[in-house]
Amino acid sequence: MRNVLAVLLAALAAIAGASAWGGSVADKALTEPTTIQQTLGGLIDDDGVRSMVATRVKAQLVERLPDGVIPEKLATAVEKTVQRASDAVLDDPSMRQAWLDSLDASRQLYVQRVREEGGSAGRVEVVLDPVATVVAGHVTDAISSLGIEVSPAKTVPWRLDQTIGDISPLAALSVPLMKLVTVQSEHWFWYGVAAAVLALLALLAARRRAVAVLAAGFVAGAAGLVGIWGAGVVAGLGGAAPNPILAAAAGSVGELVRSTSTPVAWTGVVVLILGIVMMIIGGTRARRRSLDF
């Protein structure tokens, strides 16, 4: 009976420990700009994202022409101007900073809506106002080069609103988990404390401590493998995402999940091996005592 209790406590300790580690990574990603900017900052060079920005350049340029119509006699000139403006935007050094600012604004909005307001975790709103403002500046210059006077560009709103559950049934199943991780990750320290207490209780309760160690290693390893599998699922969702940013981001987010889950899996393997060694040593000692007796 004591070993059964020890196994249960050890399993809970492993789950709490994995939650503490994963929660610390998730909480840092949600509360500090560094992780998300390092993970998604390079997406501004993705072909799909660049194409989306180029499309936005053309839309803004046409919208700001008189009556929002391309004059027939200027059609060829406008097309060339659009291409020049698109190249100028994508090559502008300030675009990368604008992209990082957009990522940080999106992160803050998501945390506020889900953690503070209890909103849906499946809704991802990408705040691209900084990017749109850089685009607007180049569009103004481009229109002026056509001999058309326009007012200087100001801050321009641009939001991409995507519901994760609309991507696929599998994506819809991940929304409750996203909610759980977003809300509970801020308590990662206490999960770590709980893991230490449960592990100590498991060792004290066990008649054979190797049993508790084996249980903890098995559960931790399984949790890590589930996380690695989940990383593959997240990366695979990119192919079905209609939003080019989410499509490009899926692989990077999947890699973050994989890099977080892999240490958990390896820790489980090490603890499992330790438990096996303890079991062998314990069995050898028991046989020696029996022979001595």
C-alpha positions as a LaTeX table, in Angstrom:
\begin{tabular}{lrrr}
\hline
Residue & $x$ (\AA) & $y$ (\AA) & $z$ (\AA) \\
\hline
Met1 & 0.00 & 0.00 & 0.00 \\
Arg2 & 2.83 & 2.40 & 0.81 \\
Asn3 & 4.42 & 1.78 & $-2.58$ \\
Val4 & 1.11 & 2.49 & $-4.33$ \\
Leu5 & 0.87 & 5.81 & $-2.49$ \\
Ala6 & 4.51 & 6.54 & $-3.33$ \\
Val7 & 3.90 & 5.87 & $-7.03$ \\
Leu8 & 0.90 & 8.22 & $-7.02$ \\
Leu9 & 2.84 & 10.98 & $-5.26$ \\
Ala10 & 5.84 & 10.50 & $-7.55$ \\
Ala11 & 3.65 & 10.71 & $-10.64$ \\
Leu12 & 2.06 & 13.92 & $-9.38$ \\
Ala13 & 5.53 & 15.30 & $-8.58$ \\
Ala14 & 6.66 & 14.61 & $-12.14$ \\
Ile15 & 3.58 & 16.27 & $-13.61$ \\
Ala16 & 4.01 & 19.28 & $-11.34$ \\
Gly17 & 7.70 & 19.51 & $-12.20$ \\
Ala18 & 7.02 & 19.36 & $-15.95$ \\
Ser19 & 4.31 & 21.99 & $-15.50$ \\
Ala20 & 6.71 & 24.23 & $-13.60$ \\
Trp21 & 9.33 & 24.02 & $-16.33$ \\
Gly22 & 6.89 & 24.47 & $-19.21$ \\
Gly23 & 5.04 & 27.17 & $-17.29$ \\
Ser24 & 8.21 & 29.17 & $-16.70$ \\
Val25 & 8.97 & 29.18 & $-20.43$ \\
Ala26 & 5.36 & 30.06 & $-21.34$ \\
Asp27 & 5.16 & 32.79 & $-18.70$ \\
Lys28 & 8.38 & 34.38 & $-19.96$ \\
Ala29 & 7.06 & 34.28 & $-23.52$ \\
Leu30 & 3.79 & 35.89 & $-22.43$ \\
Thr31 & 5.18 & 38.57 & $-20.13$ \\
Glu32 & 8.52 & 39.53 & $-21.72$ \\
Pro33 & 9.12 & 40.63 & $-25.32$ \\
Thr34 & 12.40 & 38.73 & $-25.70$ \\
Thr35 & 11.13 & 35.18 & $-26.30$ \\
Ile36 & 8.43 & 36.02 & $-28.82$ \\
Gln37 & 10.70 & 38.42 & $-30.68$ \\
Gln38 & 13.47 & 35.82 & $-30.89$ \\
Thr39 & 10.99 & 33.15 & $-31.95$ \\
Leu40 & 8.99 & 35.12 & $-34.50$ \\
Gly41 & 11.24 & 38.07 & $-35.34$ \\
Gly42 & 12.65 & 36.36 & $-38.42$ \\
Leu43 & 9.21 & 35.89 & $-39.96$ \\
Ile44 & 9.44 & 39.34 & $-41.55$ \\
Asp45 & 11.73 & 37.64 & $-44.09$ \\
Asp46 & 9.21 & 34.89 & $-44.85$ \\
Asp47 & 7.96 & 35.01 & $-48.44$ \\
Gly48 & 4.31 & 34.77 & $-47.41$ \\
Val49 & 4.62 & 37.62 & $-44.92$ \\
Arg50 & 6.55 & 39.79 & $-47.40$ \\
Ser51 & 3.89 & 39.14 & $-50.03$ \\
Met52 & 1.19 & 40.18 & $-47.55$ \\
Val53 & 3.03 & 43.42 & $-46.80$ \\
Ala54 & 3.45 & 44.11 & $-50.53$ \\
Thr55 & $-0.30$ & 43.60 & $-51.02$ \\
Arg56 & $-0.92$ & 46.04 & $-48.19$ \\
Val57 & 1.33 & 48.61 & $-49.91$ \\
Lys58 & $-0.74$ & 48.44 & $-53.08$ \\
Ala59 & $-4.03$ & 48.60 & $-51.18$ \\
Gln60 & $-2.90$ & 51.67 & $-49.24$ \\
Leu61 & $-1.58$ & 53.38 & $-52.35$ \\
Val62 & $-4.77$ & 52.86 & $-54.34$ \\
Glu63 & $-6.89$ & 53.86 & $-51.34$ \\
Arg64 & $-5.08$ & 57.18 & $-51.04$ \\
Leu65 & $-5.37$ & 58.08 & $-54.72$ \\
Pro66 & $-8.12$ & 60.59 & $-55.59$ \\
Asp67 & $-11.46$ & 58.74 & $-55.27$ \\
Gly68 & $-9.52$ & 55.53 & $-54.58$ \\
Val69 & $-9.22$ & 54.81 & $-58.30$ \\
Ile70 & $-6.16$ & 54.35 & $-60.50$ \\
Pro71 & $-6.44$ & 56.83 & $-63.40$ \\
Glu72 & $-6.29$ & 54.93 & $-66.68$ \\
Lys73 & $-3.53$ & 57.15 & $-68.06$ \\
Leu74 & $-1.46$ & 56.51 & $-64.92$ \\
Ala75 & $-2.06$ & 52.76 & $-64.68$ \\
Thr76 & 1.40 & 51.75 & $-65.86$ \\
Ala77 & 3.10 & 54.41 & $-63.77$ \\
Val78 & 1.12 & 53.40 & $-60.69$ \\
Glu79 & 2.06 & 49.75 & $-61.08$ \\
Lys80 & 5.74 & 50.66 & $-61.29$ \\
Thr81 & 5.32 & 53.00 & $-58.32$ \\
Val82 & 3.66 & 50.22 & $-56.32$ \\
Gln83 & 6.60 & 47.93 & $-57.04$ \\
Arg84 & 9.13 & 50.59 & $-56.02$ \\
Ala85 & 7.17 & 51.36 & $-52.84$ \\
Ser86 & 6.93 & 47.67 & $-51.97$ \\
Asp87 & 10.67 & 47.19 & $-52.42$ \\
Ala88 & 11.37 & 50.32 & $-50.38$ \\
Val89 & 9.14 & 49.11 & $-47.54$ \\
Leu90 & 10.58 & 45.60 & $-47.42$ \\
Asp91 & 14.16 & 46.88 & $-47.55$ \\
Asp92 & 13.62 & 49.63 & $-45.00$ \\
Pro93 & 15.69 & 48.91 & $-41.83$ \\
Ser94 & 12.91 & 50.42 & $-39.71$ \\
Met95 & 10.54 & 47.70 & $-40.96$ \\
Arg96 & 12.24 & 45.05 & $-38.82$ \\
Gln97 & 11.83 & 47.18 & $-35.69$ \\
Ala98 & 8.22 & 47.89 & $-36.64$ \\
Trp99 & 7.68 & 44.13 & $-36.94$ \\
Leu100 & 9.17 & 43.52 & $-33.48$ \\
Asp101 & 6.96 & 46.29 & $-32.07$ \\
Ser102 & 3.95 & 44.62 & $-33.70$ \\
Leu103 & 4.81 & 41.29 & $-32.11$ \\
Asp104 & 5.12 & 42.89 & $-28.67$ \\
Ala105 & 1.83 & 44.76 & $-29.04$ \\
Ser106 & 0.12 & 41.53 & $-30.11$ \\
Arg107 & 1.57 & 39.69 & $-27.11$ \\
Gln108 & 0.36 & 42.33 & $-24.67$ \\
Leu109 & $-3.11$ & 42.35 & $-26.18$ \\
Tyr110 & $-3.39$ & 38.56 & $-25.99$ \\
Val111 & $-2.28$ & 38.40 & $-22.35$ \\
Gln112 & $-4.65$ & 41.20 & $-21.37$ \\
Arg113 & $-7.61$ & 39.57 & $-23.07$ \\
Val114 & $-7.01$ & 36.00 & $-21.84$ \\
Arg115 & $-5.40$ & 36.44 & $-18.42$ \\
Glu116 & $-6.93$ & 39.66 & $-17.20$ \\
Glu117 & $-10.30$ & 39.67 & $-18.95$ \\
Gly118 & $-10.91$ & 35.92 & $-19.22$ \\
Gly119 & $-11.43$ & 36.11 & $-22.98$ \\
Ser120 & $-11.07$ & 33.37 & $-25.56$ \\
Ala121 & $-7.59$ & 31.89 & $-25.85$ \\
Gly122 & $-8.39$ & 30.78 & $-29.39$ \\
Arg123 & $-8.56$ & 34.30 & $-30.76$ \\
Val124 & $-5.25$ & 35.68 & $-31.98$ \\
Glu125 & $-5.23$ & 39.34 & $-32.98$ \\
Val126 & $-2.02$ & 40.46 & $-34.69$ \\
Val127 & $-1.46$ & 44.18 & $-34.15$ \\
Leu128 & 0.32 & 45.45 & $-37.27$ \\
Asp129 & $-0.15$ & 49.18 & $-36.70$ \\
Pro130 & 3.63 & 49.87 & $-36.53$ \\
Val131 & 4.16 & 48.00 & $-39.81$ \\
Ala132 & 1.24 & 49.80 & $-41.48$ \\
Thr133 & 2.65 & 53.16 & $-40.36$ \\
Val134 & 6.00 & 52.43 & $-42.04$ \\
Val135 & 4.08 & 51.35 & $-45.15$ \\
Ala136 & 2.05 & 54.58 & $-45.08$ \\
Gly137 & 5.19 & 56.70 & $-45.09$ \\
His138 & 6.53 & 55.03 & $-48.23$ \\
Val139 & 3.11 & 55.15 & $-49.87$ \\
Thr140 & 2.98 & 58.91 & $-49.31$ \\
Asp141 & 6.37 & 59.31 & $-50.97$ \\
Ala142 & 5.30 & 57.06 & $-53.83$ \\
Ile143 & 2.10 & 59.00 & $-54.54$ \\
Ser144 & 3.98 & 62.29 & $-54.37$ \\
Ser145 & 6.38 & 60.96 & $-57.01$ \\
Leu146 & 3.35 & 60.67 & $-59.35$ \\
Gly147 & 2.74 & 64.38 & $-59.01$ \\
Ile148 & $-0.30$ & 63.88 & $-56.77$ \\
Glu149 & $-0.36$ & 65.85 & $-53.55$ \\
Val150 & $-1.36$ & 63.92 & $-50.44$ \\
Ser151 & $-1.16$ & 64.71 & $-46.75$ \\
Pro152 & 1.72 & 63.21 & $-44.73$ \\
Ala153 & 1.06 & 59.71 & $-43.41$ \\
Lys154 & $-0.07$ & 59.29 & $-39.84$ \\
Thr155 & $-0.46$ & 56.25 & $-37.62$ \\
Val156 & $-2.44$ & 53.67 & $-39.60$ \\
Pro157 & $-4.36$ & 50.83 & $-37.92$ \\
Trp158 & $-3.92$ & 47.31 & $-39.30$ \\
Arg159 & $-5.16$ & 44.24 & $-37.46$ \\
Leu160 & $-5.32$ & 40.59 & $-38.48$ \\
Asp161 & $-7.89$ & 38.71 & $-36.41$ \\
Gln162 & $-7.81$ & 34.92 & $-36.53$ \\
Thr163 & $-9.75$ & 32.31 & $-34.56$ \\
Ile164 & $-7.55$ & 29.24 & $-34.06$ \\
Gly165 & $-10.55$ & 26.92 & $-33.92$ \\
Asp166 & $-11.46$ & 27.86 & $-37.50$ \\
Ile167 & $-8.23$ & 26.42 & $-38.90$ \\
Ser168 & $-9.09$ & 22.76 & $-38.33$ \\
Pro169 & $-10.88$ & 20.44 & $-35.85$ \\
Leu170 & $-7.48$ & 19.53 & $-34.40$ \\
Ala171 & $-6.68$ & 23.20 & $-33.86$ \\
Ala172 & $-10.03$ & 23.65 & $-32.13$ \\
Leu173 & $-9.11$ & 20.90 & $-29.66$ \\
Ser174 & $-5.96$ & 22.83 & $-28.69$ \\
Val175 & $-7.85$ & 25.96 & $-27.60$ \\
Pro176 & $-8.70$ & 24.71 & $-24.04$ \\
Leu177 & $-5.04$ & 23.75 & $-23.59$ \\
Met178 & $-3.98$ & 27.23 & $-24.75$ \\
Lys179 & $-6.32$ & 28.71 & $-22.16$ \\
Leu180 & $-4.94$ & 26.46 & $-19.42$ \\
Val181 & $-1.32$ & 27.25 & $-20.26$ \\
Thr182 & $-1.92$ & 31.00 & $-20.56$ \\
Val183 & $-3.74$ & 31.26 & $-17.23$ \\
Gln184 & $-1.79$ & 28.74 & $-15.15$ \\
Ser185 & 1.73 & 29.47 & $-16.40$ \\
Glu186 & 2.02 & 32.53 & $-14.17$ \\
His187 & 1.89 & 30.15 & $-11.18$ \\
Trp188 & 4.87 & 28.08 & $-12.38$ \\
Phe189 & 6.90 & 28.78 & $-9.21$ \\
Trp190 & 4.26 & 27.19 & $-7.02$ \\
Tyr191 & 4.10 & 24.18 & $-9.31$ \\
Gly192 & 7.82 & 23.83 & $-8.71$ \\
Val193 & 7.33 & 23.99 & $-4.94$ \\
Ala194 & 4.55 & 21.41 & $-5.19$ \\
Ala195 & 6.82 & 19.13 & $-7.24$ \\
Ala196 & 9.55 & 19.25 & $-4.58$ \\
Val197 & 7.11 & 18.58 & $-1.72$ \\
Leu198 & 5.40 & 15.71 & $-3.56$ \\
Ala199 & 8.74 & 14.14 & $-4.48$ \\
Leu200 & 9.86 & 14.26 & $-0.84$ \\
Leu201 & 6.60 & 12.74 & 0.35 \\
Ala202 & 6.89 & 10.01 & $-2.28$ \\
Leu203 & 10.36 & 9.04 & $-1.07$ \\
Leu204 & 9.23 & 9.05 & 2.56 \\
Ala205 & 6.15 & 6.97 & 1.80 \\
Ala206 & 7.85 & 4.32 & $-0.34$ \\
Arg207 & 8.94 & 1.04 & 1.13 \\
Arg208 & 11.35 & 0.85 & $-1.80$ \\
Arg209 & 12.44 & 4.28 & $-2.97$ \\
Ala210 & 13.42 & 2.91 & $-6.35$ \\
Val211 & 9.74 & 2.37 & $-7.08$ \\
Ala212 & 8.97 & 6.06 & $-6.55$ \\
Val213 & 11.96 & 7.11 & $-8.68$ \\
Leu214 & 10.91 & 4.77 & $-11.48$ \\
Ala215 & 7.38 & 6.15 & $-11.44$ \\
Ala216 & 8.60 & 9.75 & $-11.55$ \\
Gly217 & 10.97 & 9.01 & $-14.42$ \\
Phe218 & 8.33 & 7.19 & $-16.44$ \\
Val219 & 5.74 & 9.96 & $-16.07$ \\
Ala220 & 8.24 & 12.75 & $-16.77$ \\
Gly221 & 9.51 & 10.96 & $-19.85$ \\
Ala222 & 5.98 & 10.38 & $-21.09$ \\
Ala223 & 5.10 & 14.05 & $-20.51$ \\
Gly224 & 8.14 & 15.12 & $-22.51$ \\
Leu225 & 7.26 & 12.79 & $-25.39$ \\
Val226 & 3.69 & 14.09 & $-25.44$ \\
Gly227 & 5.08 & 17.63 & $-25.63$ \\
Ile228 & 7.38 & 16.68 & $-28.53$ \\
Trp229 & 4.42 & 15.10 & $-30.33$ \\
Gly230 & 2.38 & 18.23 & $-29.66$ \\
Ala231 & 5.17 & 20.34 & $-31.17$ \\
Gly232 & 4.83 & 18.39 & $-34.39$ \\
Val233 & 1.07 & 18.93 & $-34.38$ \\
Val234 & 1.50 & 22.68 & $-33.87$ \\
Ala235 & 4.02 & 22.91 & $-36.70$ \\
Gly236 & 1.68 & 20.96 & $-38.96$ \\
Leu237 & $-1.16$ & 23.43 & $-38.44$ \\
Gly238 & 0.72 & 26.00 & $-40.50$ \\
Gly239 & $-0.30$ & 24.32 & $-43.72$ \\
Ala240 & $-3.99$ & 24.89 & $-42.97$ \\
Ala241 & $-3.73$ & 28.43 & $-41.59$ \\
Pro242 & $-5.33$ & 31.01 & $-43.92$ \\
Asn243 & $-3.36$ & 33.84 & $-42.35$ \\
Pro244 & 0.21 & 34.03 & $-43.77$ \\
Ile245 & 1.60 & 35.19 & $-40.42$ \\
Leu246 & 0.04 & 32.29 & $-38.52$ \\
Ala247 & 1.10 & 29.90 & $-41.27$ \\
Ala248 & 4.71 & 31.08 & $-40.94$ \\
Ala249 & 4.56 & 31.24 & $-37.13$ \\
Ala250 & 3.33 & 27.66 & $-36.67$ \\
Gly251 & 6.74 & 26.14 & $-37.38$ \\
Ser252 & 8.56 & 28.56 & $-35.06$ \\
Val253 & 6.08 & 28.03 & $-32.23$ \\
Gly254 & 6.29 & 24.27 & $-32.75$ \\
Glu255 & 10.07 & 24.48 & $-32.43$ \\
Leu256 & 9.70 & 26.43 & $-29.17$ \\
Val257 & 7.36 & 23.72 & $-27.80$ \\
Arg258 & 9.78 & 21.00 & $-28.92$ \\
Ser259 & 12.82 & 22.71 & $-27.34$ \\
Thr260 & 10.83 & 23.08 & $-24.10$ \\
Ser261 & 9.60 & 19.46 & $-24.06$ \\
Thr262 & 12.89 & 17.78 & $-24.97$ \\
Pro263 & 14.64 & 18.53 & $-21.62$ \\
Val264 & 11.60 & 17.09 & $-19.81$ \\
Ala265 & 11.84 & 13.87 & $-21.83$ \\
Trp266 & 15.58 & 13.54 & $-21.21$ \\
Thr267 & 15.15 & 14.26 & $-17.50$ \\
Gly268 & 12.58 & 11.47 & $-17.39$ \\
Val269 & 15.01 & 9.08 & $-19.08$ \\
Val270 & 17.79 & 9.95 & $-16.61$ \\
Val271 & 15.49 & 9.54 & $-13.59$ \\
Leu272 & 14.17 & 6.26 & $-15.02$ \\
Ile273 & 17.71 & 4.93 & $-15.40$ \\
Leu274 & 18.50 & 6.05 & $-11.85$ \\
Gly275 & 15.45 & 4.14 & $-10.63$ \\
Ile276 & 16.56 & 1.00 & $-12.45$ \\
Val277 & 20.04 & 1.27 & $-10.95$ \\
Met278 & 18.52 & 1.75 & $-7.48$ \\
Met279 & 16.30 & $-1.29$ & $-8.06$ \\
Ile280 & 19.28 & $-3.43$ & $-9.08$ \\
Ile281 & 21.36 & $-2.30$ & $-6.12$ \\
Gly282 & 18.45 & $-2.87$ & $-3.75$ \\
Gly283 & 17.87 & $-6.37$ & $-5.16$ \\
Thr284 & 21.57 & $-7.24$ & $-4.83$ \\
Arg285 & 21.65 & $-6.10$ & $-1.20$ \\
Ala286 & 18.51 & $-8.09$ & $-0.44$ \\
Arg287 & 20.05 & $-11.27$ & $-1.89$ \\
Arg288 & 23.27 & $-10.76$ & 0.10 \\
Arg289 & 21.31 & $-10.35$ & 3.34 \\
Ser290 & 19.37 & $-13.51$ & 2.53 \\
Leu291 & 22.57 & $-15.47$ & 1.92 \\
Asp292 & 24.19 & $-14.10$ & 5.07 \\
Phe293 & 21.15 & $-15.14$ & 7.03 \\
\hline
\end{tabular}
